[in-house]
């Protein structure tokens, strides 16, 4: 099916007399007639549900839709995008492992990898998304277990050369994990370019209305874990907590990664998305293919207007001609990138603050990528935990404003920005 049809009907196909809409299974537990039946579930011998902390039918229907949209073989929902990225990495990393990551990523993801996971004994090396081949190669170590990046970096809007990073990862026998939150599968499907695992903050465009926090992980089913068995013992050796199951053998390439993430990580960390939020997410997914073109239309119009203003010293938008990542955007995002525009005010931090205070339509929010236009100042909010050097590496300056263009009228947005610039 096309992306459009999958957005509307993917993941859930009701039988005769069953609910047309994905049902909300708002239950923590599930009844069985015998202990033997439940025991087979705990042994991963049968498929089914026994406790929503691990799996829930509503969540699985929606995860299946996202997996279809991304062209993957299996998917799972998490409580947030942060949980999705953590699970995706920690599912194949442990104390003593090493991660290669793009430096141009969301501040929360940077903090997760550089600091929180470091406390767990997992080291990391960050490279610029446009680093040289020599710099990329030098980042790998014998204990590297994953490469991580964002299709479109938040908020630097750098475009990851997915094919190049995938080739480097595979040359070292590790998977490429790509956060595809900003473009969504409507505008880019990283698996088609070599990515092995795709993550999302479904809180953003997928939900689209700022109604429910959530995340998702999709496995491509392409990475051969057994071919690199020594690197990924969690997938290729017996799991004694599940009676000696070897995930890569029992569930194959198509199901091993997600089954392990569900059976181990969701079991132990419990970062499940609520069925109610999954239901809300599905409502957003049904219109994703309709909304993304308008987000991109507004983003392009705003970027072009800002590029012509003397009060703006720089604009970052991959679809804008002259952008450093325009060529990569034409390759990976030919139908549009997203509705997020990052720009710098010529007057510095103070001008940025005056500009944001003068906006009428756009609200100052710690959010991005929904129906309503919003903006924030990353250096003092989402990325305030980073040093000046780390900010520069992530492509962020004190004067940068990140604006997420919603679904409002294009002319209204441009007019609001124009009057705010007059007061900046």
SVG drawing of the C-alpha trace seen along z (x, -y; Angstrom):
<svg xmlns="http://www.w3.org/2000/svg" viewBox="-21 -47 62 73">
<polyline fill="none" stroke="black" stroke-width="0.4" points="0.0,0.0 1.0,-3.6 2.1,-5.7 -1.2,-7.6 -3.3,-4.4 -1.0,-3.0 -1.4,-6.1 -5.1,-5.5 -5.5,-1.8 -2.1,-0.2 -1.5,1.9 -5.1,2.8 -7.5,4.8 -10.7,5.7 -12.5,8.9 -16.2,9.4 -18.1,7.5 -15.0,6.1 -14.5,2.4 -13.6,0.3 -11.5,-2.0 -8.4,-0.6 -9.9,0.3 -8.5,-1.1 -7.6,1.9 -7.4,0.0 -6.5,3.0 -3.4,3.8 -3.9,7.6 -5.4,10.3 -7.3,13.5 -6.3,17.1 -8.0,20.3 -5.0,22.2 -1.6,21.5 -0.1,23.6 -1.4,21.1 0.1,18.2 3.4,20.1 3.8,20.5 3.5,16.7 6.2,16.2 8.4,18.6 7.8,16.7 6.4,19.9 3.0,18.4 2.1,14.9 -0.4,13.0 -0.7,10.6 -0.4,11.0 0.6,7.6 0.4,4.2 3.8,3.1 5.3,5.3 2.7,5.3 -0.8,4.2 -3.0,4.9 -3.8,1.2 -0.1,0.4 0.8,3.3 -1.7,2.3 -0.3,-1.3 3.3,0.0 2.5,2.3 1.3,-0.7 4.5,-2.7 6.6,0.4 4.6,0.6 5.1,-3.1 8.9,-2.8 9.2,0.4 10.4,2.4 9.5,5.9 8.7,5.2 8.0,2.2 7.2,1.2 5.9,-1.8 7.5,-3.5 6.5,-6.1 8.6,-8.9 11.1,-9.5 13.8,-9.5 12.8,-6.1 12.8,-4.9 16.4,-6.1 17.6,-4.7 16.0,-1.3 17.3,-1.2 20.8,-1.7 20.8,0.1 19.2,3.2 22.6,3.8 25.0,2.0 26.2,2.8 29.0,1.6 32.2,1.6 30.4,0.8 31.0,-2.3 28.7,-4.4 29.5,-6.6 27.0,-9.4 26.5,-12.5 27.2,-15.6 24.2,-17.4 21.4,-15.8 18.6,-16.8 20.1,-18.1 18.3,-15.5 19.7,-12.7 23.2,-14.2 22.8,-14.3 21.5,-10.7 24.5,-9.3 27.3,-11.6 26.4,-11.7 23.7,-9.3 24.8,-6.2 28.4,-7.1 27.4,-6.5 26.4,-3.0 29.8,-2.4 28.9,-3.0 31.4,-5.3 30.7,-7.5 32.4,-9.5 30.7,-12.3 31.4,-13.3 30.1,-16.1 27.5,-14.9 29.7,-16.4 32.9,-15.0 35.5,-13.6 35.8,-9.9 39.0,-9.9 37.3,-11.5 34.4,-9.1 36.7,-6.0 38.8,-7.2 35.7,-7.4 35.2,-3.6 36.7,-1.3 36.8,2.4 34.0,2.1 31.8,-0.1 28.3,1.4 26.1,-1.2 26.1,-4.3 23.4,-6.9 22.1,-10.0 19.1,-12.0 17.7,-12.3 17.2,-16.0 19.0,-17.2 17.0,-19.1 17.5,-22.1 20.6,-22.5 18.6,-21.0 21.7,-19.2 20.8,-16.3 22.5,-13.0 24.1,-11.3 22.4,-8.1 24.1,-6.0 27.6,-7.1 27.0,-6.5 25.3,-3.2 28.3,-2.0 30.7,-3.0 28.6,-1.2 28.3,2.0 32.0,2.0 32.6,2.3 29.8,4.9 27.4,2.6 23.9,1.3 23.0,-2.3 20.2,-3.7 18.4,-6.8 16.0,-9.1 13.5,-10.0 11.2,-12.2 11.4,-15.4 10.8,-14.1 8.6,-11.2 8.3,-8.3 6.1,-10.5 9.3,-12.5 12.1,-9.9 12.4,-6.2 15.9,-5.7 15.7,-1.9 15.6,-2.3 19.0,-4.1 20.7,-1.5 19.5,-2.3 18.9,0.8 16.9,-0.7 14.6,-3.7 13.3,-5.6 10.7,-8.3 9.4,-10.8 5.8,-10.2 5.0,-13.2 5.9,-15.3 4.5,-15.1 3.1,-11.6 0.7,-12.7 0.7,-16.2 -1.5,-17.9 0.6,-18.0 -1.9,-15.6 0.2,-12.6 3.8,-11.9 5.3,-8.8 8.0,-7.1 8.5,-4.2 11.2,-1.8 11.2,0.0 13.5,2.8 14.4,3.1 14.9,6.8 18.0,6.5 20.9,6.6 22.5,10.1 23.1,10.4 24.5,13.9 27.1,12.8 28.5,10.5 27.6,12.8 30.6,11.8 29.5,8.2 25.9,8.8 25.8,11.6 22.5,10.3 20.9,11.4 23.1,14.3 23.7,16.2 21.1,17.8 19.0,15.4 18.8,17.2 16.0,14.8 13.9,16.5 15.0,20.1 17.9,19.9 16.2,18.4 18.6,17.1 16.7,14.3 18.5,14.2 17.9,17.9 14.3,18.2 13.0,15.0 15.4,14.4 16.5,11.1 12.9,9.9 11.9,10.2 14.9,10.7 15.7,7.0 12.1,5.9 11.4,9.2 14.4,8.7 13.7,5.0 10.1,5.9 11.0,9.0 14.0,7.5 13.9,3.8 10.2,3.1 9.9,5.8 12.6,4.3 12.2,0.5 8.5,0.4 8.5,-2.6 5.3,-1.6 3.1,-4.0 -0.4,-4.1 -3.1,-2.6 -5.0,-5.9 -2.0,-7.7 -1.5,-5.1 -5.1,-5.6 -4.5,-9.4 -1.3,-8.7 -3.2,-6.6 -5.7,-9.4 -2.7,-11.6 -1.1,-9.0 -4.3,-8.9 -3.8,-12.4 0.1,-12.5 0.3,-12.3 -2.1,-15.2 -0.4,-17.4 3.2,-17.1 2.9,-18.9 1.4,-21.9 4.1,-21.9 6.7,-21.9 4.9,-24.6 4.8,-26.9 8.4,-26.0 9.6,-26.9 7.7,-30.2 9.0,-31.3 12.6,-30.3 12.5,-32.2 11.1,-35.3 13.7,-35.2 16.5,-34.7 15.6,-38.1 15.4,-40.0 18.4,-42.3 17.5,-41.5 18.4,-37.9 22.0,-36.9 21.5,-33.2 18.7,-30.7 19.0,-26.9 16.4,-25.0 17.4,-22.0 14.9,-22.6 16.1,-26.2 18.4,-26.8 21.9,-27.7 21.5,-25.8 24.7,-23.7 22.6,-20.6 20.4,-21.4 22.1,-18.8 21.6,-16.0 18.0,-17.2 17.4,-16.9 18.7,-13.3 17.0,-12.1 14.0,-14.5 13.0,-15.4 9.3,-16.0 10.1,-18.3 11.9,-18.2 9.8,-19.4 8.2,-22.5 11.0,-23.5 13.2,-26.5 16.2,-27.6 17.6,-31.1 19.8,-33.6 19.0,-37.2 21.6,-39.8 21.1,-41.5 22.2,-38.5 20.5,-36.9 18.7,-40.0 17.2,-40.5 16.1,-36.9 14.3,-37.4 12.6,-40.6 11.5,-38.8 9.9,-35.9 8.1,-38.1 6.5,-40.1 5.0,-37.1 1.2,-36.8 0.5,-33.5 3.6,-31.5 3.8,-30.6 7.0,-30.1 6.9,-26.4 9.2,-23.5 7.7,-21.7 8.0,-21.3 6.2,-19.7 2.5,-20.0 -0.5,-21.8 0.2,-25.1 3.3,-27.2 5.7,-27.5 9.2,-28.6 11.9,-28.5 15.5,-29.6 17.5,-26.4 20.6,-27.8 18.4,-28.7 16.0,-25.8 16.4,-22.4 20.2,-22.7 21.0,-24.7 22.9,-21.8 25.5,-21.9 28.7,-23.8 29.5,-26.6 31.8,-24.1 29.1,-21.5 26.6,-24.0 28.9,-25.0 29.5,-21.3 25.7,-20.8 25.3,-23.8 23.6,-26.1 24.4,-29.7 23.1,-32.0 21.1,-33.9 19.4,-30.9 15.6,-30.7 13.9,-27.4 10.5,-28.0 8.1,-25.1 5.7,-26.1 2.2,-24.6 -0.8,-24.3 -1.9,-27.9 -2.4,-30.1 1.0,-30.7 0.4,-34.5 -0.6,-34.8 2.6,-33.3 4.8,-35.4 2.9,-38.6 3.3,-37.7 7.1,-37.1 7.4,-40.4 5.9,-42.5 7.9,-40.7 11.2,-41.3 10.3,-45.0 10.3,-45.0 13.5,-42.8"/>
</svg>
